[in-house]
Amino acid sequence: MSDLKLYAYDLEDFIKSIVKKHTESDVTIYGRKDEDGNVTLFSPLRYPDKISSLTDSMTLSDYCLINGRMMNSFLGENIICADLMKKKNGAFIVDSFTDTEKLKSIIKGSNLEDYEMYGGNAMELLARIRNSAMPNNEGKVKVVIDHFFKVKSVGTVILGFVLSGTLKKHQTLFLNPPGIQVQVKSIQMNDVDHDEAPAGSRVGIALKNADIEEITRGSLLEEEKTDLLSEITGSVKFHKAIPEEGRKNGEVFVAGHFIYSRGIMEGNKITMDRPVLPWDDYILIKPNSKPRVIGRIERISE
């Protein structure tokens, strides 16, 4: 069995036959469970008004489904974001009226170059892509959190994804930030209790010694305490579609990995207003630019 994470933009009618709605905030999370494994699908509910809805929805995806039937600036932002996040597996959903040759010319030379132009049935497409997920069961446990709440008689509960390693019941981990030790009291997958959860799993976890006031979207459960970054130093790479005006130093937001945080960019360094978790790379956003997604910074590890 496999766990597959999908991103879908502007495809509510297309996806309704393959997944059911689970949770909804600025990102709608859908799911499916059958004999072939689990499917989680993210859709950016508050996009295009809220650009972080796009980056949060796409960040974990193994496979992108993008509505290619209407060519506008929002399709362009989706293409740029997927290219910068190196999302090489995906399909454009098209119909007989879609100018597929124009779409192919737009994505030529990008990470989306091999995306299929698909006009068929959603279930048939899902059957073909079920094996796209490549979870990393090796290495240390890392769980990214996307929702959290209090449950009477249970305590603090988080929802998230096991990014690497195998999460185990009663395991002691660090909640980063704020860097405090917590214990995994119980693990659920699809409302069923489990003693462990492999990488790729969508999990609900009851935590001991954690208050919801200490958790934010994008917080991590890890085996070690992690120091936050006040400055991000690395290599800034602007997307080829970004005009010179959008490449200037100044205010920028770093996004991806469920992070959306303001900083000031000076060359290859970004000074953050608030410290952020250390990731290998971040997507760069300028909310008042067109397009708003402008590039990425690949961090130089200390």
C-alpha positions in Angstrom: 0.0 0.0 0.0 1.1 3.5 -0.7 0.4 7.0 0.6 0.0 9.6 -2.2 -0.2 13.4 -1.7 -1.8 15.4 -4.5 -2.2 19.1 -5.2 -5.2 20.3 -7.2 -5.9 23.8 -8.4 -9.4 24.9 -9.5 -10.6 21.4 -10.1 -13.5 20.8 -7.6 -15.7 19.0 -10.2 -12.8 16.8 -11.4 -11.7 15.6 -7.9 -15.1 15.0 -6.3 -15.2 11.4 -7.7 -11.8 10.4 -6.2 -11.6 12.1 -2.7 -13.9 13.3 0.1 -13.4 16.6 2.1 -11.7 16.2 5.5 -10.6 19.6 6.9 -11.0 23.1 5.7 -9.2 26.3 6.5 -7.4 28.4 3.9 -6.4 25.0 2.6 -9.0 22.3 1.9 -7.6 18.8 2.7 -9.4 15.9 1.0 -8.8 12.1 1.5 -9.3 8.7 0.2 -8.6 5.2 1.6 -9.0 2.0 -0.3 -7.1 -1.3 -0.8 -4.4 0.5 -2.8 -3.5 2.9 0.0 -4.2 6.4 1.2 -4.6 9.6 -0.9 -4.4 13.1 0.5 -5.3 16.0 -1.7 -4.6 19.7 -1.0 -6.6 22.5 -2.6 -5.8 26.2 -2.1 -9.3 27.4 -0.9 -8.4 31.0 -0.3 -6.2 31.4 -3.4 -5.8 33.8 -5.3 -6.7 36.2 -2.5 -4.2 34.6 -0.1 -1.0 33.6 -1.8 0.2 31.4 1.2 -2.9 29.2 0.5 -1.1 28.2 -2.8 2.3 27.6 -1.3 0.9 25.7 1.8 -1.2 23.5 -0.5 1.6 22.6 -3.0 4.5 22.2 -0.6 4.0 18.5 0.3 2.6 17.2 -3.0 4.0 14.3 -4.9 1.8 15.0 -7.9 0.2 18.3 -9.1 -3.2 18.5 -10.9 -3.6 22.0 -12.5 -6.6 23.3 -14.4 -5.1 24.2 -17.8 -8.4 25.2 -19.4 -8.3 28.9 -18.5 -5.0 30.7 -19.2 -4.7 33.6 -16.9 -2.3 35.1 -14.4 -3.3 32.6 -11.7 -2.5 29.7 -13.9 0.9 31.4 -14.5 1.5 31.7 -10.7 0.7 28.0 -10.3 3.2 27.1 -13.0 5.9 29.3 -11.5 5.3 28.0 -8.0 5.4 24.3 -9.2 8.6 25.0 -11.2 10.3 26.7 -8.2 9.3 23.8 -5.9 10.6 21.3 -8.5 7.3 19.5 -8.8 8.2 17.3 -11.8 5.2 15.0 -11.6 1.8 16.2 -12.7 -0.9 16.8 -15.2 -2.8 19.7 -16.7 -6.5 19.0 -16.9 -7.6 20.2 -20.4 -10.6 19.9 -22.7 -11.1 20.2 -26.5 -11.0 24.0 -26.3 -7.6 24.2 -24.5 -4.7 25.5 -26.5 -2.4 22.7 -25.5 0.4 23.8 -27.8 0.5 27.2 -26.2 0.5 25.6 -22.8 3.4 23.2 -23.8 5.4 26.2 -25.0 4.9 28.0 -21.7 6.3 25.0 -19.7 9.1 24.1 -22.1 12.4 23.9 -20.3 10.7 24.0 -16.8 10.2 21.3 -14.2 6.7 20.9 -15.6 7.9 20.1 -19.1 6.8 16.4 -18.8 3.3 17.1 -17.4 0.6 15.3 -19.2 -2.2 17.1 -21.0 -5.1 15.1 -19.6 -8.8 15.2 -20.7 -10.0 11.9 -19.3 -11.6 10.4 -16.2 -10.3 11.3 -12.8 -10.4 7.7 -11.5 -8.4 6.4 -14.4 -5.7 9.1 -13.9 -5.5 8.3 -10.1 -5.0 4.6 -10.9 -2.0 5.5 -13.0 -0.3 7.7 -10.5 -0.8 5.8 -7.3 2.9 4.8 -7.2 4.2 8.4 -7.5 4.8 8.7 -3.7 8.3 8.0 -2.6 8.3 8.2 1.3 11.5 8.2 3.2 11.2 5.6 5.9 14.9 5.9 6.7 16.4 8.6 8.9 15.1 10.5 11.9 11.4 11.1 12.6 10.1 14.4 11.3 6.4 15.3 11.4 5.0 18.6 10.0 1.9 19.9 11.7 -1.0 21.6 9.7 -3.9 21.6 12.2 -4.1 21.4 16.0 -6.8 21.6 18.7 -8.0 20.5 22.1 -10.1 17.4 22.6 -12.0 16.9 25.9 -10.5 14.0 27.9 -7.7 13.6 25.4 -5.8 16.9 25.5 -3.8 18.5 22.7 -4.2 16.8 19.3 -2.3 17.6 16.1 -2.9 16.6 12.5 0.1 16.4 10.2 2.3 14.3 7.9 5.2 12.0 8.7 7.9 13.4 6.4 10.6 10.8 7.3 11.4 8.0 9.7 8.7 5.9 11.5 6.7 7.6 14.2 6.0 5.4 17.2 3.5 5.5 20.1 5.0 6.7 23.4 8.0 8.2 21.5 9.5 11.3 23.1 10.2 14.1 20.6 10.8 17.8 20.5 8.1 20.3 19.4 10.0 22.9 17.3 9.3 25.7 17.9 9.3 26.3 20.9 11.8 23.4 21.4 10.0 21.6 24.3 9.9 17.8 24.8 6.6 16.1 24.2 5.4 12.5 24.2 3.2 10.8 21.6 0.3 9.4 23.6 -1.5 7.9 20.7 -1.5 7.7 16.9 -4.5 7.5 14.5 -4.6 7.1 10.8 -8.1 7.4 9.2 -9.6 7.3 12.7 -8.0 3.9 13.5 -5.5 3.6 16.4 -1.9 2.5 15.4 1.3 1.8 17.3 3.4 3.4 14.6 3.1 5.4 11.3 5.6 5.2 8.4 6.8 8.2 6.3 4.1 9.5 4.0 1.3 8.9 6.5 -1.4 11.4 7.4 -1.6 11.2 11.2 -3.6 12.5 14.1 -1.5 12.5 17.3 -2.4 13.1 20.9 0.5 14.8 22.6 1.5 14.9 26.2 3.1 18.1 27.6 2.0 20.3 24.7 -0.4 23.3 24.8 -2.1 24.5 21.6 -0.8 28.0 22.4 2.7 26.7 21.7 1.9 25.3 18.3 1.7 27.0 14.9 1.0 25.6 11.4 4.4 24.4 10.2 5.7 23.4 13.6 7.7 20.1 13.6 7.9 17.1 15.8 11.6 16.0 15.7 14.1 13.9 17.6 16.2 16.9 18.4 15.7 20.4 19.4 16.1 22.8 16.4 17.5 26.3 16.5 15.5 28.8 14.5 17.0 31.2 11.9 16.9 34.9 12.3 18.8 35.3 9.0 18.6 33.1 5.9 21.8 33.1 3.9 22.1 31.2 0.6 21.6 31.4 -3.1 18.7 33.5 -4.4 17.4 32.2 -7.7 14.7 34.3 -9.5 12.3 32.6 -11.9 13.0 33.5 -15.5 9.4 34.9 -15.8 10.1 37.6 -13.2 10.8 41.1 -14.5 13.7 43.2 -13.2 11.4 45.3 -11.0 10.4 42.1 -9.0 14.0 41.2 -8.3 14.9 44.3 -6.3 16.0 44.1 -2.6 13.5 44.9 0.1 10.5 43.3 1.6 10.0 39.7 0.8 8.1 36.8 2.3 9.5 33.3 2.6 7.0 30.5 2.1 6.7 26.7 1.7 6.8 24.0 4.4 3.7 25.7 5.9 5.8 28.9 6.5 4.8 32.4 5.5 7.0 35.0 7.2 8.2 38.5 6.4 11.8 39.5 6.0 14.1 42.0 4.3 16.2 40.7 1.3 19.6 42.1 0.6 21.4 40.2 -2.1 21.6 36.6 -1.0 20.6 37.2 2.6 17.2 37.6 4.2 16.8 39.1 7.6 13.6 37.8 9.2 11.1 39.7 11.3 10.5 36.5 13.3 12.9 33.5 13.3 11.9 30.5 11.1 12.6 26.8 11.1 15.7 25.8 9.1 14.8 24.2 5.7 17.1 23.6 2.8 15.1 26.1 0.6 12.2 28.6 0.7 10.0 30.1 -1.9 10.1 33.9 -2.2 7.0 36.0 -2.4 6.4 39.7 -3.1 2.6 40.2 -2.4 2.5 43.4 -4.5 4.3 42.1 -7.5 2.9 40.4 -10.6 3.5 37.5 -10.4 3.7 37.3 -6.6 5.8 34.2 -6.6 9.3 35.4 -7.6 12.0 32.8 -6.8 13.6 30.7 -4.2 16.5 30.8 -1.8 18.6 27.7 -1.3 20.1 28.0 2.1 23.8 27.6 2.9 23.9 25.3 6.0 26.2 26.4 8.8 
